[in-house]
Amino acid sequence: MPALARRDETASARETINLRASAEQKALIDRAAARLGKSRTEFMLDSARDAAINTLLDERLFLLDDARYDAFVACLDAPVEPSEALRKVLTDASPWER
């Protein structure tokens, strides 16, 4: 099977996510979904995706006051003492080159 066909199958493949919710939770979700003109599934997946993105961004985005920012930049600008681990990372072939 050509690689393009496999990618198309993978891109269109759907997974099932099973959830249990109380009647009150389901009703609340249904009301919110209806307000946005979405199905329950669309609403839940969009909401879960947004929460997942925000959770992961919380690990990447951080705010610093001026003094801490200056200290952070100084650490980034400071010369690195080469270690064996650093030498290995810099000399080994990248995974896509192997």
Backbone as CSV, one residue per row, in Angstrom:
resi,resn,N_x,N_y,N_z,CA_x,CA_y,CA_z,C_x,C_y,C_z
1,MET,0.850,-1.175,0.000,0.000,0.000,0.000,0.896,1.240,0.000
2,PRO,0.624,2.219,-0.864,1.443,3.432,-0.900,1.383,4.192,0.413
3,ALA,2.484,4.898,0.722,2.560,5.651,1.981,1.463,6.687,2.069
4,LEU,1.125,7.336,0.939,0.087,8.360,0.953,-1.252,7.770,1.355
5,ALA,-1.573,6.594,0.857,-2.844,5.949,1.211,-2.879,5.612,2.693
6,ARG,-1.751,5.139,3.234,-1.703,4.831,4.667,-1.907,6.082,5.496
7,ARG,-1.291,7.195,5.092,-1.461,8.443,5.818,-2.911,8.908,5.776
8,ASP,-3.566,8.762,4.628,-4.967,9.161,4.511,-5.842,8.333,5.432
9,GLU,-5.569,7.040,5.510,-6.345,6.183,6.419,-6.120,6.593,7.871
10,THR,-4.880,6.875,8.220,-4.563,7.278,9.584,-5.214,8.606,9.925
11,ALA,-5.174,9.547,8.990,-5.738,10.874,9.245,-7.238,10.810,9.445
12,SER,-7.909,9.883,8.767,-9.361,9.814,8.882,-9.820,8.809,9.939
13,ALA,-8.889,8.070,10.520,-9.261,7.087,11.541,-9.820,7.802,12.765
14,ARG,-10.804,7.215,13.372,-11.432,7.783,14.558,-11.247,6.820,15.716
15,GLU,-11.024,7.377,16.875,-10.896,6.605,18.106,-12.126,6.870,18.960
16,THR,-12.446,5.929,19.795,-13.575,6.080,20.705,-13.057,6.479,22.076
17,ILE,-13.725,7.447,22.682,-13.444,7.843,24.057,-14.732,7.641,24.839
18,ASN,-14.689,6.803,25.841,-15.882,6.530,26.648,-15.825,7.325,27.938
19,LEU,-16.923,7.953,28.276,-17.010,8.750,29.495,-18.276,8.387,30.249
20,ARG,-18.205,8.496,31.542,-19.395,8.358,32.375,-19.640,9.708,33.015
21,ALA,-20.877,10.146,32.990,-21.225,11.443,33.557,-22.565,11.320,34.271
22,SER,-22.750,12.181,35.251,-24.051,12.212,35.933,-25.073,12.856,34.994
23,ALA,-26.322,12.689,35.304,-27.388,13.292,34.505,-27.241,14.811,34.497
24,GLU,-26.849,15.374,35.634,-26.680,16.823,35.719,-25.522,17.309,34.833
25,GLN,-24.421,16.573,34.851,-23.280,16.951,34.017,-23.646,16.879,32.536
26,LYS,-24.333,15.798,32.175,-24.730,15.620,30.777,-25.667,16.744,30.345
27,ALA,-26.629,17.084,31.189,-27.576,18.140,30.850,-26.860,19.481,30.691
28,LEU,-25.923,19.768,31.579,-25.165,21.018,31.501,-24.360,21.078,30.209
29,ILE,-23.684,19.985,29.882,-22.887,19.911,28.655,-23.790,20.072,27.437
30,ASP,-24.934,19.399,27.444,-25.861,19.502,26.319,-26.376,20.933,26.143
31,ARG,-26.677,21.610,27.244,-27.158,22.999,27.152,-26.071,23.906,26.573
32,ALA,-24.849,23.738,27.046,-23.746,24.562,26.547,-23.477,24.267,25.068
33,ALA,-23.493,23.005,24.694,-23.267,22.623,23.299,-24.348,23.221,22.403
34,ALA,-25.590,23.120,22.837,-26.704,23.670,22.056,-26.561,25.178,21.906
35,ARG,-26.125,25.843,22.957,-25.951,27.297,22.904,-24.946,27.688,21.828
36,LEU,-23.929,26.835,21.624,-22.904,27.111,20.612,-23.218,26.493,19.256
37,GLY,-24.352,25.794,19.177,-24.715,25.151,17.920,-23.852,23.949,17.592
38,LYS,-23.372,23.274,18.617,-22.507,22.114,18.435,-23.188,20.868,18.971
39,SER,-22.726,19.732,18.486,-23.170,18.469,19.073,-22.442,18.289,20.403
40,ARG,-22.930,17.376,21.210,-22.260,17.083,22.474,-20.815,16.656,22.214
41,THR,-20.622,15.800,21.229,-19.278,15.318,20.911,-18.361,16.466,20.492
42,GLU,-18.842,17.315,19.582,-18.028,18.459,19.154,-17.664,19.340,20.339
43,PHE,-18.654,19.633,21.179,-18.416,20.495,22.329,-17.393,19.882,23.282
44,MET,-17.561,18.599,23.577,-16.661,17.956,24.526,-15.243,17.845,23.965
45,LEU,-15.119,17.495,22.690,-13.786,17.379,22.102,-13.118,18.743,21.993
46,ASP,-13.862,19.763,21.588,-13.284,21.107,21.523,-12.840,21.572,22.901
47,SER,-13.682,21.341,23.905,-13.353,21.761,25.271,-12.141,21.002,25.798
48,ALA,-12.104,19.708,25.563,-10.980,18.892,26.033,-9.698,19.287,25.308
49,ARG,-9.792,19.556,24.011,-8.617,19.982,23.239,-8.097,21.313,23.768
50,ASP,-8.993,22.271,24.001,-8.574,23.565,24.545,-7.879,23.398,25.901
51,ALA,-8.449,22.553,26.754,-7.853,22.319,28.071,-6.485,21.657,27.927
52,ALA,-6.356,20.725,26.992,-5.074,20.044,26.782,-4.015,21.030,26.285
53,ILE,-4.381,21.868,25.335,-3.439,22.865,24.821,-2.995,23.798,25.937
54,ASN,-3.947,24.288,26.728,-3.600,25.197,27.825,-2.710,24.526,28.856
55,THR,-2.983,23.263,29.146,-2.157,22.520,30.095,-0.724,22.421,29.583
56,LEU,-0.567,22.096,28.306,0.779,21.970,27.742,1.458,23.323,27.604
57,LEU,0.696,24.364,27.286,1.288,25.700,27.204,1.762,26.182,28.566
58,ASP,1.085,25.750,29.611,1.510,26.133,30.961,2.921,25.648,31.250
59,GLU,3.358,24.604,30.559,4.700,24.096,30.745,5.714,24.860,29.890
60,ARG,5.257,25.637,28.925,6.150,26.337,28.014,6.165,27.835,28.228
61,LEU,5.078,28.372,28.686,4.963,29.815,28.830,5.075,30.180,30.298
62,PHE,5.997,31.044,30.592,6.108,31.516,31.964,6.439,32.998,31.921
63,LEU,5.912,33.707,32.876,6.095,35.154,32.930,7.034,35.493,34.069
64,LEU,7.944,36.417,33.805,8.934,36.798,34.801,8.944,38.311,34.958
65,ASP,9.230,38.760,36.170,9.439,40.194,36.347,10.813,40.538,35.747
66,ASP,11.131,41.820,35.677,12.363,42.252,35.007,13.623,41.629,35.602
67,ALA,13.702,41.570,36.910,14.906,41.034,37.555,15.069,39.542,37.249
68,ARG,13.991,38.795,37.345,14.091,37.351,37.063,14.349,37.103,35.580
69,TYR,13.767,37.938,34.721,14.022,37.793,33.293,15.507,38.027,32.995
70,ASP,16.074,39.069,33.580,17.495,39.355,33.375,18.362,38.195,33.862
71,ALA,18.013,37.616,35.006,18.764,36.470,35.526,18.617,35.268,34.595
72,PHE,17.421,35.058,34.068,17.168,33.957,33.139,18.004,34.125,31.871
73,VAL,17.995,35.324,31.304,18.768,35.592,30.092,20.259,35.418,30.369
74,ALA,20.712,35.850,31.535,22.124,35.676,31.883,22.498,34.197,31.912
75,CYS,21.621,33.369,32.432,21.878,31.915,32.442,21.951,31.371,31.020
76,LEU,21.069,31.846,30.166,21.076,31.382,28.779,22.334,31.831,28.048
77,ASP,22.798,33.023,28.363,23.971,33.579,27.690,25.293,33.064,28.247
78,ALA,25.273,32.504,29.441,26.510,32.033,30.074,27.086,30.865,29.282
79,PRO,28.415,30.811,29.175,29.024,29.689,28.459,28.723,28.370,29.170
80,VAL,28.599,27.349,28.376,28.300,26.019,28.906,29.601,25.248,29.059
81,GLU,29.759,24.633,30.204,30.904,23.756,30.410,30.586,22.431,29.728
82,PRO,31.358,22.064,28.713,31.057,20.824,27.999,31.134,19.615,28.929
83,SER,30.149,18.777,28.837,30.132,17.524,29.586,30.095,16.382,28.575
84,GLU,30.288,15.193,29.053,30.244,14.036,28.162,28.855,13.902,27.541
85,ALA,27.809,14.172,28.322,26.436,14.085,27.799,26.220,15.107,26.689
86,LEU,26.713,16.333,26.879,26.565,17.366,25.850,27.334,16.979,24.590
87,ARG,28.557,16.491,24.757,29.346,16.056,23.596,28.611,14.969,22.816
88,LYS,27.999,14.037,23.538,27.267,12.941,22.887,26.088,13.477,22.090
89,VAL,25.318,14.385,22.689,24.159,14.960,22.000,24.588,15.698,20.739
90,LEU,25.687,16.409,20.824,26.134,17.220,19.692,26.815,16.408,18.596
91,THR,27.296,15.212,18.909,28.012,14.423,17.900,27.203,13.257,17.352
92,ASP,26.211,12.769,18.092,25.392,11.657,17.596,24.513,12.112,16.436
93,ALA,24.219,11.179,15.554,23.327,11.468,14.428,21.912,11.686,14.952
94,SER,21.197,12.577,14.306,19.795,12.815,14.654,18.961,11.594,14.306
95,PRO,17.833,11.380,14.988,17.011,10.197,14.692,16.627,10.099,13.218
96,TRP,16.375,11.223,12.559,15.972,11.177,11.164,17.149,10.938,10.221
97,GLU,18.371,10.999,10.755,19.564,10.724,9.957,20.022,9.279,10.100
98,ARG,19.437,8.542,11.022,19.863,7.154,11.262,19.253,6.218,10.274
